[in-house]
Amino acid sequence: MGSVAGTDSHTASGYVGAAIVGSSITLSFKDFTAEGEALEAFLTINGNMTKRPMALGLLPATSGAFDLSVPEGTDISLFNTVVICPVGSEDPVATASVP
């Protein structure tokens, strides 16, 4: 599992793991906590939000455990970092490596 870390002055923690079953890919967040009320996640290449970020949608919670589905047909091997941002912003509050 990859570790979640806060960016700049933001605090975040937890773990992210990827599960691939057939053509279905799920990112599982465990022991997750991050600052903010409405957060969304993106799959990225090295955390770069200008280079083909893949939107994963709103986080269902800012703490605890939950899963996010990766869009069908995504080649997850192209992406190595999850970036978490407030809705409508590209300024991350947290990142995590995708194992």
Secondary structure, DSSP 8 states (H G I E B T S, - for coil): -EEEEE-TT--EEEEEEEEEETTEEEEEEEEEEES-SSEEEEEEBTTBTTS--EEEEE-S-SEEEEEEEE-TT--GGG--EEEEEETT--S-SEEEE--
